[in-house]
């Protein structure tokens, strides 16, 4: 196993194809350099700052933005990369380590409409795309699919090509919730407890609900989803958190979601019938 820091989290690579894990690290570094909103010279920052309505994206960025557009469709608009502006206004404008409390809450904003046509993104100038979780899951998928590793774990996102993979799902408070038999597939976890700060004296988190333009009000503190790919699992887990009490029922209706699990704010744990505990 090899471990390294990338995309603001700890990445663990199991059974690296090159024996060292350097090929996997290189993929994470390349995607981070292209897709982070925390570097002024990243491809994403340059696109976000472009004053034109239509912008041709570099190839790597276009693939990740395309995946984000697909996940927005799959989740009925719940997982929308265009929340970047709202995230920044609520205080998460730089890397989490630099986030400080805000004295006043910003006005809630309506999400801008955007679409991808080939390698061109079409959106109102000033739209800020945030690819954080999507980019992380997408990269984990690429590392495993390119055989640079058998299993990748990146800050709660796991993509596995090993039939015996078992994952411990940990709640946002650091306590274990359940041990899951994943096998070949992907699992991702989203939580309102991990990245938090104070706004106008109230604790808020980084998961913006695009329906209201502010941090989601939900009884679900942590959600995990199992899908075929990490980018799907990442989107599914976030959607379940945003949907709150209706999250598991929604997940059960999606053919692309194998199973889902939630931890409520009172510590209760619930799951869909498709979850296979180890």
N, C-alpha and C positions, 0 to 999 in steps of 0.2 A: 504494500500500500504506500502511496505517496500523497502528501498533503501540502497545500500551498494556499496563499491568500489571493483572491481575485473577486472582482465585482462586489467588494465590500463584505465578503463572507469567507468562510473556510471551505475549501474544495478538497475532497478526498477521492483519489483515483485508485481503484482496485484492479489488479491483474492488467497493468498497462501493456499495450501491444508492443511498445518498443523496449519494455523492461525497465524504463526509468520514469515514465510519466511526463517527460519533457514535451512530447508531441501534444498531449492533452493540455498541458499548461500553455503551450503556444496558441492553441485554439481559443482558450479562455481569454488570453491577453489580447488576441486579435479582435475578438468580438467586443471586449470591454473598450478597447481603444476606438472602435467604430461607433458603439451604441450607448456610451454613457452620456448623461446630461451634466455630469460634474466636471467635464473637461471642456474648456472653451474651444479647443482645436479638434474635438471629435467630429466625426462625420454627422452624427445626430445634432450636435450643437450648431454646426454650420447650417444644416437644413432648417432647424428650428429658428435660427436667426435670419434666414433668407427672407427678403421682403416681397418676393414674388409669390403668386398664388400657386403656381405649378413649379415643382423643383425635381429635377432628375437626380436620383440618389445613386451613390456608389453601389456596386453589386452586393457586397456583404450587408450593408445597411438595408438595402431594398428587400433582401430575403427575410430579415428579422421583422421589418415593418410589415411585410406581407403576412408573416405569421401572426402579428398582432391584429391585423385587419381580419384575418380568418377567425381568431379567437373572439373578437368583438361580435362577429356574426354568430358564432356558435353559442355565445352566452346571451344573445339578445340585447347586446349593448351594455351589459353589466361590466365587462372587462374592457375598458376603453383607454387606449394609450394616450388620448388627448387630455387626460386629467393632469398632465404635467404642470400646467399653469396653476391649477387649483392647489396641487400639492405644494408648489413653491409659495403661493400666497398664504397658505396655512402654516408656513414656517420651515418646510423641508426643501429649502432652495439649494443647499449644498450637501455634501456627504453627511451622513447621520451624526458623525462625531462632532460636527460643527453646528448642529441645530441648537438654537436657543429658544427660550420661551417668548411668547408674544403677549403684549399687554392687552391688545384688542383683537377680536375675531374679524376676519375679512368678510366682505359680502360674498354670499354664495353665487357662483357663476354657472351659466349654462355651458355645456360642453360644445365646442365647435365641431361642425361636421367636416369629415375628411374621408378621402378614399385613395386607393392605390390603383394606378393604371400602368401595368408593366413595371418599369422602374421609376415611374413618376408618382409623386405624392401630390395630391390636390387638396388644399386647405386654405382657410383664411390666414393671411399673414399675421404673425403673433401667436399662432397655435404652437403649443409646446407639447411634443410627444415625449412620453416617458416609457422606456422599454425595459425598465429594471427586471422584473420577474420573468417576463417573456424572454428576454435575452439570455437570462441565466438558464432557463429550462431548454431553450433552443440550443444552446451550446452543449449542455449535457447530452442532448440527443445526438448532436453531430459527433461528439467524442466517441460515444458508444457505436453509432452507426458506421463510423469510419474505422472501427476496430482499434482505436487508440486506447481503449480500456474496456473491461467487461462490465464494470459497474462504476458509476460516478455519483457522488453525493455532494451537492452544492447548496449549503445553507437551507436545508429542508427539501430540496428537490433531488430525487433519486431516479436515475435511469439505469435499468439493469438488463443485461443480456444473459444472465445466469439464472437457471431454473430454481436454484436453492436459496435465492436471496430472501432474507428476512429483515424487516425494517422496524425499529422501535419508533413509534410515533410519540413525540414529546409535545406537551402543551406549551403555550407561550410562557407559562410560569416556570418552565424547566422541569416539571414533573411528568413522569411517564403516563401515557394514556392507555396504550395497547401495543402489543407486538403483532405485526402484520406479516403474513406470508405473501410476499410480492411476486417472487419468481421473475419471469420475463415480463417487463413492462416498466411503468413509471409511477412514482408517488410524489406528491408535492403537498406542502403544508403552508397555510396562510394564517396569520394571527394578528389580532388587534393589540396584543400585549408586548410585542417585541420592540417596535420603534415608536416610542411615545414621547410627548413633551406637553407643556402647559400652554394653553391659549386662553387669555382672559380668566385665569384661575381655574380652568377646567382641563382635565387630562384628555388629550386627543391622540390620534394615531394616524398612520400614513395611508390607510386604505380609504381612498376617496370614493364615495358613491356618486357615479356620474349622473344619477337621476336628480340629485339635489346639489351637487357641487361642493360637498363638505364631507368630513370624516364620517364614515357610516355609523349609524345608531343601530346596533344589533346585539341580541343576547348571546350570539355565538362569539366566543373569544378565539377559538382555534378550529380550523377545518382542514381535513386532509382528503385528498381525492386520489384514486388509482385509475389510470388510463393507459393507453398504449404508449404514449410519448410524454416526456416531461413538460413540454410546452402546453399540451392539453391538460395535464394534471395541475399545472400552475394556474391556468385560467379557471379550471373547474373549482379548485379550492377557494380561490378568491370570490368567485360567484356565489358559492355556498355561504361564505361569511356575509356577503352583502345582502343575501336574501334572508338571512336570519332564520326565523322559525319555519320558513318555507323551503329552506335550503336543501334538506335531505330529500324531500318529496320531489323537488325539481331535479336533483341529481339522479334519482331513481328513474325519471322519465327520459333521460338522455342516453341514447344507445352508445355514445362514445365514452361514457363514464362507467367503469367497471364497478366501483364502489366508492363510498364516501363515509367519513366519520366526523363528528363535531364534538367539541367540548363547550358547554354552556357556561355562563358567568357564575353559576352556582356550583360548578365542578362536575355536573352530570355529563355523562358520555353516551352518545347515541350514534348509531351507524345504520347504513342501508343493509338489506339482507345479503348483498353480494360481498360483504367484507369477510375475508377469510383470516381469522385470528390464528396466530401460531401457538 
